[in-house]
Amino acid sequence: MLTQERFREEIAPKLMKELGYTNIMEVPRIEKVVINMGIKEAPDDPRVLEGCVNDLAKIAGQRPVVTRAKRSISDFGLTKGNPVGCKVTLRGVRALVFLEKLFHVVLPNVRDFQGLSTDAFDGRGNYTLGLDEQLIFPEIHYDDIVKVQGMDITIVTTAETDREAYYLLKELGCPFKD
């Protein structure tokens, strides 16, 4: 299991050597992990919203926040204040435990998984990946879901460049395409 001690004793010295750092405080770290579900049917069917909130709570181990529309958009039939999705922010140990589960249990069990693209970095050391359904997580059972729903996972790091973030995620076990 990935812990703060393992990061400090194993991963940080490797990153210092690979990236040429002289101080351990220069080593990039995971700041937070944000999991977001945009739910198109949320304003019309509160049951779908509640089902997705419960699924995200099981996946993250933390109760998500329901996100609401900031303004009305008539083309989408959206009224200000309507629920449009849910999100959860994981920090510290919870973020590391979630990433460990994602990299070593969930992604390797996806059928025909070839690895994650290295093109999904944002230029500032953050990585975003999208999943098509919540069923790939072991906590979710097919009979319990209300609607199959995708999600976006954003891994925010303290790295200043994509290269530093790539090495950090690679050392944490992220299965990139090589």
Secondary structure, 3 states (H helix, E strand, C coil): CCCHHHHHHHHHHHHHHHHCCCCHHHCCCEEEEEEEEECCCCCCCHHHHHHHHHHHHHHHCCCCEEEECCCCEHHHCECCCCEEEEEEEEEHHHHHHHHHHHHHHHHHHCCCCCCECHHHECCCCCEEEEECCHHHCCCCCHHHCCCCCCEEEEEEECCCCHHHHHHHHHHHCCCECC
